[in-house]
């Protein structure tokens, strides 16, 4: 079991930056993959970025070059640095943990990100 708590969401103007953090209730060292999904109103949840225990990352095409995921095993956190935000980035952002490489198993409660034009 692992509990995940997101923080760092908020309201920002287009072109601005936000940094999201996901704090885990236990060590994430052995968790194979962690990452972020987002869900905008009326849309399906979509994968934003993930990071594996070996440090390998994948970012969705829509955020590549603007968002960066990182993982701090010593602090049990996964972060998402979001730069050059666009109104279409507006969504609830969810952190997840996938201990075994199957499907996301554990989810945070979500944090709202709103980008105004």
C-alpha positions in Angstrom: 0.0 0.0 0.0 1.1 3.5 -0.7 -0.8 6.8 -0.2 -0.1 9.6 -2.6 -0.7 13.3 -1.9 -0.3 15.9 -4.6 0.4 19.6 -4.1 1.4 22.6 -6.1 -1.6 23.2 -8.3 -3.2 26.6 -8.8 -4.1 29.4 -11.2 -1.5 30.8 -13.6 -1.5 32.9 -16.7 -0.6 31.4 -20.1 3.1 31.2 -20.5 3.6 30.8 -16.7 5.0 27.9 -14.7 3.9 25.6 -12.0 5.6 22.8 -10.1 3.6 19.8 -8.9 4.8 17.5 -6.2 3.6 14.0 -5.3 4.5 12.8 -1.8 4.4 9.0 -1.1 3.7 7.5 2.3 6.5 5.1 2.0 9.7 4.5 0.1 9.3 4.7 -3.7 12.7 3.1 -4.4 11.2 -0.2 -5.4 8.2 1.2 -7.3 8.7 0.5 -10.9 6.9 3.4 -12.4 5.3 6.7 -11.2 3.8 9.5 -13.1 1.1 11.9 -13.8 -2.2 11.8 -15.6 -4.6 14.7 -16.1 -8.3 15.0 -16.8 -10.0 18.0 -18.3 -13.7 18.6 -18.0 -15.6 16.3 -20.4 -12.5 14.5 -21.5 -10.9 11.2 -20.7 -8.0 10.9 -18.4 -4.7 11.1 -20.3 -1.1 10.2 -19.4 1.1 13.3 -19.1 4.4 11.8 -18.0 6.0 8.8 -16.3 9.3 7.9 -14.8 10.7 4.5 -14.2 12.9 3.4 -11.2 15.9 3.5 -13.5 15.3 7.1 -14.3 13.9 6.6 -17.8 11.1 9.1 -18.6 8.3 9.4 -21.1 6.4 12.6 -21.8 3.2 13.0 -23.8 3.7 14.7 -27.1 1.5 17.6 -26.1 3.8 18.5 -23.2 7.2 17.4 -24.5 9.7 20.3 -24.2 7.5 22.1 -21.7 7.0 19.6 -18.8 9.7 17.6 -17.0 9.1 14.8 -14.6 11.6 13.9 -12.0 11.9 11.5 -9.1 13.6 11.9 -5.7 13.8 8.5 -4.1 15.4 9.9 -1.0 12.4 12.2 -0.4 9.8 9.8 -1.7 8.5 12.4 -4.1 7.8 12.7 -7.8 7.7 16.1 -9.3 6.3 17.6 -12.5 7.8 21.0 -13.6 5.4 22.7 -16.0 6.7 25.6 -18.1 5.1 27.6 -20.8 1.7 26.6 -19.7 -1.2 26.8 -22.1 -5.0 27.1 -21.5 -5.4 23.5 -22.8 -3.2 22.3 -19.9 -6.1 23.1 -17.6 -7.1 19.9 -15.9 -7.0 18.0 -12.6 -3.6 16.4 -12.4 -3.3 13.0 -10.7 -0.2 11.3 -9.4 0.0 7.5 -9.7 2.2 4.6 -8.7 2.6 1.4 -10.6 4.7 -1.0 -8.4 5.0 -3.9 -10.8 4.8 -2.4 -14.4 1.2 -3.4 -15.1 -1.4 -0.7 -14.7 -1.5 2.2 -12.3 -2.4 0.9 -8.9 -2.4 3.8 -6.5 -3.7 7.3 -7.1 -3.6 10.6 -5.4 -6.6 12.7 -4.9 -5.7 15.2 -7.7 -4.7 18.8 -7.8 -6.4 21.5 -10.0 -4.3 23.3 -12.5 -6.0 26.3 -14.3 -4.3 28.3 -17.0 -5.9 31.5 -18.0 -5.5 33.0 -21.5 
